[in-house]
Amino acid sequence: VQLLESGGGLVQAGGSLRLSCAPSGRIFTRSAMGWFRQASGKEREFVAAISGGGGITRYADSVKGRFTISRDNAKNTVYLQMNVLKPEDTAVYYCAADPSRSYSPSSIDSAYDYWGQGTQVTVSS
């Protein structure tokens, strides 16, 4: 299983980006999906997660009201829409899949079995 992230880049503070993640294989529709991020010199942290059907979402307090996670199972893709970006959002963003918790997306990174390579998001002030 491979997870391919895209959509990262450089943006000014207050701007927006949309990240995409397209898992290969047949696990997608029954997997909870999560986004995590890791800033330079810091530990990886939870950003957002969504259930297999898309009806349940979870967010870190730091991104609530600014980021939106969604999925299109027909397109086998999960998205992270990031608005009102701040310099502290600068990090490598990772997509992850958890086939065992379709109905209960976790905020814990150890719950996820599959990870992408990451995409860099840089927010300038």
Backbone as CSV, one residue per row, in Angstrom:
resi,resn,N_x,N_y,N_z,CA_x,CA_y,CA_z,C_x,C_y,C_z
1,VAL,0.846,-1.188,0.000,0.000,0.000,0.000,0.882,1.239,0.000
2,GLN,0.579,2.145,-0.881,1.308,3.406,-0.927,0.339,4.559,-0.777
3,LEU,0.778,5.576,-0.084,-0.004,6.793,0.071,0.766,7.918,-0.598
4,LEU,0.158,8.567,-1.551,0.829,9.608,-2.317,0.212,10.959,-1.991
5,GLU,0.982,11.803,-1.306,0.502,13.140,-0.956,0.913,14.130,-2.041
6,SER,0.112,15.161,-2.186,0.438,16.256,-3.092,-0.230,17.528,-2.598
7,GLY,0.210,18.662,-3.147,-0.444,19.925,-2.840,0.320,20.845,-1.915
8,GLY,1.445,20.386,-1.391,2.228,21.251,-0.526,2.885,22.372,-1.308
9,GLY,3.485,23.313,-0.584,4.171,24.417,-1.242,4.421,25.563,-0.299
10,LEU,4.751,26.701,-0.889,5.036,27.920,-0.139,3.860,28.876,-0.288
11,VAL,3.399,29.403,0.826,2.263,30.321,0.801,2.477,31.390,1.864
12,GLN,1.925,32.568,1.639,2.015,33.634,2.636,1.005,33.407,3.751
13,ALA,1.300,33.947,4.902,0.379,33.869,6.023,-0.986,34.418,5.607
14,GLY,-2.032,33.703,6.024,-3.385,34.081,5.642,-3.878,33.389,4.391
15,GLY,-2.976,32.737,3.694,-3.332,32.061,2.459,-3.883,30.666,2.694
16,SER,-4.112,29.946,1.595,-4.723,28.617,1.647,-3.946,27.634,0.786
17,LEU,-4.034,26.387,1.177,-3.516,25.277,0.387,-4.469,24.100,0.571
18,ARG,-4.499,23.217,-0.422,-5.248,21.976,-0.284,-4.318,20.806,-0.552
19,LEU,-4.195,19.969,0.439,-3.401,18.750,0.301,-4.306,17.606,-0.140
20,SER,-3.740,16.714,-0.938,-4.449,15.527,-1.376,-3.629,14.296,-1.043
21,CYS,-4.336,13.196,-0.812,-3.674,11.925,-0.529,-4.444,10.835,-1.242
22,ALA,-3.753,10.082,-2.063,-4.395,9.030,-2.839,-3.745,7.693,-2.513
23,PRO,-4.370,6.902,-1.661,-3.808,5.591,-1.355,-3.965,4.626,-2.515
24,SER,-2.987,3.792,-2.696,-3.123,2.716,-3.664,-3.769,1.530,-2.960
25,GLY,-4.098,0.536,-3.684,-4.657,-0.663,-3.062,-6.142,-0.535,-2.784
26,ARG,-6.686,-1.536,-2.126,-8.125,-1.608,-1.945,-8.561,-1.311,-0.521
27,ILE,-7.680,-0.713,0.287,-8.021,-0.491,1.680,-8.751,0.813,1.907
28,PHE,-8.771,1.666,0.912,-9.149,3.055,1.182,-10.533,3.205,1.786
29,THR,-11.546,2.613,1.172,-12.910,2.900,1.595,-13.232,2.356,2.975
30,ARG,-12.437,1.429,3.492,-12.718,0.933,4.829,-11.716,1.456,5.856
31,SER,-10.904,2.408,5.452,-9.878,2.937,6.339,-10.224,4.319,6.861
32,ALA,-10.013,4.490,8.163,-9.941,5.853,8.663,-8.655,6.468,8.121
33,MET,-8.709,7.746,7.818,-7.545,8.433,7.264,-7.186,9.607,8.157
34,GLY,-5.902,9.852,8.289,-5.460,10.945,9.131,-4.389,11.784,8.462
35,TRP,-4.289,13.000,8.913,-3.191,13.889,8.541,-2.417,14.238,9.811
36,PHE,-1.126,14.141,9.706,-0.226,14.520,10.790,0.811,15.478,10.212
37,ARG,1.532,16.162,11.088,2.580,17.047,10.605,3.757,17.032,11.567
38,GLN,4.910,17.347,11.019,6.119,17.403,11.830,6.936,18.611,11.414
39,ALA,7.055,19.548,12.326,7.890,20.715,12.090,9.340,20.378,12.419
40,SER,10.236,21.130,11.861,11.658,20.891,12.070,12.001,20.955,13.557
41,GLY,12.629,19.915,14.062,13.038,19.883,15.450,11.945,19.545,16.444
42,LYS,10.762,19.205,15.939,9.632,18.897,16.821,9.109,17.496,16.537
43,GLU,8.301,16.986,17.458,7.695,15.685,17.267,6.513,15.782,16.302
44,ARG,6.210,14.649,15.701,5.046,14.592,14.821,3.785,14.800,15.641
45,GLU,2.836,15.548,15.087,1.598,15.829,15.808,0.386,15.607,14.919
46,PHE,-0.704,15.304,15.559,-1.978,15.070,14.893,-2.545,16.367,14.356
47,VAL,-3.135,16.284,13.173,-3.802,17.448,12.582,-5.296,17.195,12.429
48,ALA,-5.659,16.134,11.722,-7.068,15.859,11.461,-7.228,14.399,11.059
49,ALA,-8.443,13.875,11.244,-8.730,12.504,10.852,-10.190,12.399,10.430
50,ILE,-10.473,11.380,9.617,-11.825,11.192,9.099,-12.127,9.708,9.034
51,SER,-13.365,9.335,9.318,-13.780,7.938,9.281,-13.892,7.440,7.843
52,GLY,-14.048,6.123,7.703,-14.110,5.533,6.376,-15.240,6.077,5.520
53,GLY,-16.387,6.316,6.133,-17.517,6.844,5.396,-17.543,8.355,5.295
54,GLY,-16.665,9.005,6.045,-16.583,10.457,6.002,-17.477,11.182,6.992
55,GLY,-18.274,10.432,7.764,-19.225,11.087,8.650,-18.664,11.562,9.975
56,ILE,-17.496,11.086,10.335,-16.874,11.469,11.606,-15.521,12.105,11.317
57,THR,-15.312,13.277,11.873,-14.030,13.960,11.720,-13.511,14.397,13.088
58,ARG,-12.204,14.524,13.175,-11.549,14.992,14.389,-10.472,15.982,13.980
59,TYR,-10.251,16.987,14.829,-9.252,18.007,14.543,-8.440,18.326,15.790
60,ALA,-7.196,18.682,15.558,-6.408,19.254,16.638,-6.946,20.640,16.954
61,ASP,-6.857,21.032,18.204,-7.374,22.347,18.601,-6.704,23.474,17.814
62,SER,-5.456,23.275,17.459,-4.692,24.327,16.791,-5.173,24.617,15.374
63,VAL,-5.951,23.693,14.794,-6.395,23.892,13.410,-7.914,23.979,13.280
64,LYS,-8.636,23.780,14.363,-10.100,23.840,14.301,-10.566,25.186,13.767
65,GLY,-11.507,25.129,12.841,-12.035,26.353,12.255,-11.228,26.865,11.074
66,ARG,-10.038,26.306,10.873,-9.194,26.733,9.746,-8.968,25.608,8.732
67,PHE,-8.861,24.381,9.210,-8.607,23.236,8.342,-9.869,22.378,8.237
68,THR,-10.034,21.762,7.080,-11.147,20.846,6.873,-10.642,19.586,6.187
69,ILE,-10.932,18.437,6.799,-10.586,17.162,6.183,-11.831,16.610,5.505
70,SER,-11.643,16.030,4.335,-12.758,15.435,3.610,-12.227,14.283,2.769
71,ARG,-13.150,13.504,2.228,-12.727,12.407,1.385,-13.734,12.185,0.279
72,ASP,-13.243,11.693,-0.831,-14.079,11.318,-1.962,-13.739,9.872,-2.265
73,ASN,-14.580,8.970,-1.772,-14.273,7.549,-1.935,-14.366,7.109,-3.397
74,ALA,-15.164,7.804,-4.180,-15.245,7.475,-5.601,-13.929,7.780,-6.317
75,LYS,-13.229,8.793,-5.822,-11.943,9.172,-6.404,-10.766,8.616,-5.605
76,ASN,-11.081,7.878,-4.535,-10.019,7.266,-3.732,-9.036,8.314,-3.212
77,THR,-9.586,9.415,-2.725,-8.731,10.521,-2.323,-9.234,11.157,-1.037
78,VAL,-8.314,11.548,-0.180,-8.634,12.324,1.015,-7.959,13.676,0.885
79,TYR,-8.621,14.711,1.391,-8.140,16.080,1.245,-7.960,16.736,2.606
80,LEU,-7.084,17.714,2.625,-6.967,18.596,3.785,-6.942,20.020,3.253
81,GLN,-8.069,20.710,3.403,-8.159,22.103,3.002,-7.654,22.961,4.159
82,MET,-6.649,23.752,3.897,-6.026,24.560,4.938,-6.204,26.034,4.597
83,ASN,-6.929,26.733,5.448,-7.192,28.160,5.254,-6.578,28.969,6.392
84,VAL,-6.444,30.250,6.165,-5.883,31.174,7.160,-4.594,30.584,7.736
85,LEU,-3.706,30.217,6.859,-2.469,29.567,7.293,-1.594,30.530,8.077
86,LYS,-0.902,29.967,9.047,-0.018,30.724,9.919,1.407,30.185,9.789
87,PRO,2.405,30.991,10.098,3.781,30.490,10.035,3.995,29.235,10.869
88,GLU,3.270,29.118,11.976,3.425,27.938,12.831,2.812,26.679,12.220
89,ASP,2.147,26.800,11.086,1.650,25.629,10.362,2.736,25.021,9.480
90,THR,3.869,25.686,9.376,4.972,25.174,8.565,5.444,23.830,9.088
91,ALA,5.452,22.834,8.212,5.812,21.466,8.611,5.769,20.568,7.382
92,VAL,6.249,19.358,7.567,6.001,18.298,6.592,4.696,17.630,7.008
93,TYR,3.772,17.536,6.085,2.465,16.957,6.349,2.417,15.533,5.796
94,TYR,1.929,14.622,6.642,1.867,13.223,6.290,0.421,12.732,6.289
95,CYS,0.113,11.925,5.309,-1.161,11.230,5.232,-0.966,9.821,5.793
96,ALA,-1.971,9.304,6.495,-1.865,7.971,7.075,-3.202,7.251,6.980
97,ALA,-3.141,5.921,6.908,-4.339,5.095,6.788,-4.407,4.084,7.932
98,ASP,-5.608,3.925,8.472,-5.856,2.978,9.564,-7.015,2.080,9.167
99,PRO,-6.734,0.922,8.569,-7.815,0.035,8.118,-8.621,-0.591,9.261
100,SER,-8.106,-0.588,10.477,-8.776,-1.285,11.578,-9.790,-0.427,12.308
101,ARG,-9.845,0.862,12.013,-10.755,1.748,12.748,-11.565,2.602,11.802
102,SER,-12.278,1.975,10.928,-13.021,2.717,9.918,-13.991,3.718,10.521
103,TYR,-14.632,3.332,11.657,-15.687,4.168,12.231,-15.209,5.062,13.354
104,SER,-13.941,4.954,13.727,-13.438,5.708,14.869,-12.044,6.243,14.565
105,PRO,-11.959,7.344,13.837,-10.638,7.855,13.456,-9.839,8.297,14.676
106,SER,-8.611,7.885,14.719,-7.765,8.129,15.880,-6.883,9.353,15.683
107,SER,-6.531,9.978,16.796,-5.580,11.089,16.782,-4.179,10.624,17.169
108,ILE,-4.033,9.323,17.391,-2.754,8.767,17.830,-2.018,8.182,16.631
109,ASP,-0.790,8.590,16.423,-0.090,8.164,15.205,0.198,6.664,15.196
110,SER,0.343,6.048,16.343,0.637,4.616,16.383,-0.555,3.764,15.936
111,ALA,-1.730,4.368,15.827,-2.900,3.629,15.360,-2.891,3.416,13.858
112,TYR,-2.071,4.145,13.159,-2.063,4.124,11.700,-1.003,3.167,11.181
113,ASP,-1.398,2.345,10.211,-0.512,1.314,9.700,0.286,1.745,8.474
114,TYR,-0.265,2.683,7.709,0.356,3.057,6.447,0.555,4.570,6.408
115,TRP,1.718,4.967,5.886,2.089,6.370,5.870,2.627,6.770,4.503
116,GLY,2.369,8.026,4.150,2.971,8.583,2.949,4.350,9.152,3.245
117,GLN,4.993,9.656,2.211,6.338,10.210,2.344,6.333,11.641,2.861
118,GLY,5.201,12.276,2.807,5.105,13.643,3.312,5.215,14.693,2.222
119,THR,4.603,15.831,2.483,4.684,16.973,1.575,4.952,18.226,2.407
120,GLN,5.878,19.046,1.942,6.294,20.220,2.710,5.298,21.358,2.527
121,VAL,4.908,21.944,3.643,4.101,23.160,3.646,4.894,24.233,4.365
122,THR,5.124,25.348,3.693,5.868,26.451,4.274,5.025,27.710,4.206
123,VAL,4.803,28.322,5.364,4.002,29.535,5.445,4.915,30.682,5.846
124,SER,5.031,31.668,4.989,5.901,32.808,5.263,5.106,33.920,5.940
125,SER,5.794,34.656,6.787,5.116,35.739,7.525,5.196,37.051,6.767
